Amino acid sequence: MGKTGSVEWVKLKGRKGQIRLVPRKNANTKRPGPAQRYDPSGKIRRKIKRSAKAIVKVS
């Protein structure tokens, strides 16, 4: 357990444009859905690279 307020949050944009917060360590990868869980060789994919457009830039 981290100390209160120790998690850094990042804004991400969803497919419909809605914005949500995720911890910074999960900002560059996402968990695949049921149809994308297996790669062509049959291994389970645990993480997928997130689109660069999904990360909201803070200005």
Secondary structure in CASP SS format (residue, H / E / C, confidence):
PFRMAT SS
TARGET T0000
AUTHOR 0000-0000-0000
METHOD secondary structure of the structure
MODEL  1
M C 1.00
G C 1.00
K C 1.00
T C 1.00
G C 1.00
S C 1.00
V C 1.00
E C 1.00
W E 1.00
V E 1.00
K E 1.00
L E 1.00
K E 1.00
G C 1.00
R C 1.00
K C 1.00
G C 1.00
Q C 1.00
I E 1.00
R E 1.00
L E 1.00
V E 1.00
P E 1.00
R H 1.00
K H 1.00
N H 1.00
A C 1.00
N C 1.00
T E 1.00
K E 1.00
R C 1.00
P C 1.00
G C 1.00
P H 1.00
A H 1.00
Q H 1.00
R C 1.00
Y E 1.00
D C 1.00
P C 1.00
S C 1.00
G C 1.00
K C 1.00
I E 1.00
R C 1.00
R C 1.00
K C 1.00
I E 1.00
K E 1.00
R C 1.00
S C 1.00
A H 1.00
K H 1.00
A H 1.00
I E 1.00
V C 1.00
K C 1.00
V C 1.00
S C 1.00
END
